[in-house]
Amino acid sequence: MPFPIIRTLEEFNEAVKKSHEKPLLLLKHSTACGISAGALATVEDFANIYDAIDYRMVLVIENRELSREIASITGIPHQSPQVILFHEGKPIWHTSHWSIRAKSMKKALNSIGIPVD
């Protein structure tokens, strides 16, 4: 499942705003990194099972400035690969690299009342 790609700050802000209705999992992905390729596959597999949230992606090499702006806005230092879960307009959880696993994403969703097994 390909994720919609966020290319502008306006698109990012709109996606975060929509997290008031449905949580958002944002993947910051590097197209030049093997670890990031593995994380993308993990998140894609997760998204195919759990559709109770929205998924979006930022390509960090192709859009470095946006990636930096997201780090500044959220206060979460940039990592790649990295996932950030937004709920009610705020970043509530994040992880990166080898910690991007179905188990950790399930736990994050459970913490906001979204039941996943």
C-alpha positions, 0 to 999 in steps of 0.5 A, a space after each residue: 500500500 503506497 502512502 500519500 506523500 507529504 511534500 509541503 508544510 501546508 500538507 503536513 499541517 492539514 494531515 496533523 489537523 485531521 488527526 483530531 478525527 483519525 490518528 496519523 502515523 507519519 513515516 519519515 523515509 530515506 530512499 537511500 537507506 536499507 534500514 529505512 526500506 525495512 521500516 517502510 515494509 514494516 509500516 506497509 504491512 501494519 497499514 494493511 492490517 490496521 486501517 483505524 489510522 491515517 498513514 502519510 510519508 515524508 521523503 527526507 532526502 527529496 524534501 530535507 527542508 520539510 523534514 527539518 520543519 517537522 522536527 522544529 514544529 514537533 520538538 522531536 529530533 530528526 531521525 530516518 527512518 522515523 515514525 511519529 504518531 499524531 493524535 488530536 493535533 499533537 505528536 504523542 509517540 515516536 520511534 526510529 530505526 530498528 525500533 519501528 516494529 508492529 509490536 511498538 506501533 500496536 502499543 502506541 495505538 492501544 495507549 490512545 484507545 485503539 484496540 489492536 491485537 
